[in-house]
Amino acid sequence: MTPILRSLVLGSALAALPLAIPLVAHAQQGGHASHAPAPNGSQEVQAGELHISGAFARATLPRAPVGGAYLTIRNDGAGDDRLTGVTAAVAPEVQIHMMEHKDGVMTMRQLRDGLMIPAGQSVMLEPGGFHLMLMGLAEPLVEGQRVEMLLQFEQAGEATVVFDIVALNARSAPETAEGAASGHEHSHGHNHGHDDATGGTDTGAAKGGKAGH
């Protein structure tokens, strides 16, 4: 290659760099719900003997400080496991909460010791029951986008799960909406008129969160 041709090739390569660098920087920017194509919440994620499915988060109102996220965890193993923690780029803290009736009043409390996933059973995190609470949101969760969270389990280790962001008052992931509309329910009871204080306007009740399969 002659010196002149080598200079032309090198100059063309350098000229392309300013176009490539912003794309990389944008891909690495954290703290925002994803706009790029990604696995959706309907896709099952496996960690050890645990199977995680139906992951979704509710859209939030502008300047809302908290958001709610939900999923189902099935334990096919012979031993119990425990969800001990969750992290997400969109919130400085993610807490595991449950709703319960106490003296005729629906209350919400944080499960500081985590959430037990019994062997051979499924635990549903759903509006009005167990759920994940995203604390200190820096920006709204926008319907149609997705948010990634890292779940930590006592036995199974870590699992990265993508949550679809759905309507403010949604009660299920998009793929299960038809089943919910048909009236299918798990064996635990319902007590309508309450929700988990994450901005939804629909009704729900605290449930046991377990359904044997």
PyMOL commands that set and color helices and strands:
alter all, ss='L'
color gray80, all
select helices_A, chain A and resi 3-28+174-181
alter helices_A, ss='H'
color red, helices_A
select strands_A, chain A and resi 45-47+50-58+66-75+81-88+91-102+105-110+115-117+121-125+131-135+146-153+157-166+210-212
alter strands_A, ss='S'
color yellow, strands_A
deselect
rebuild
show_as cartoon
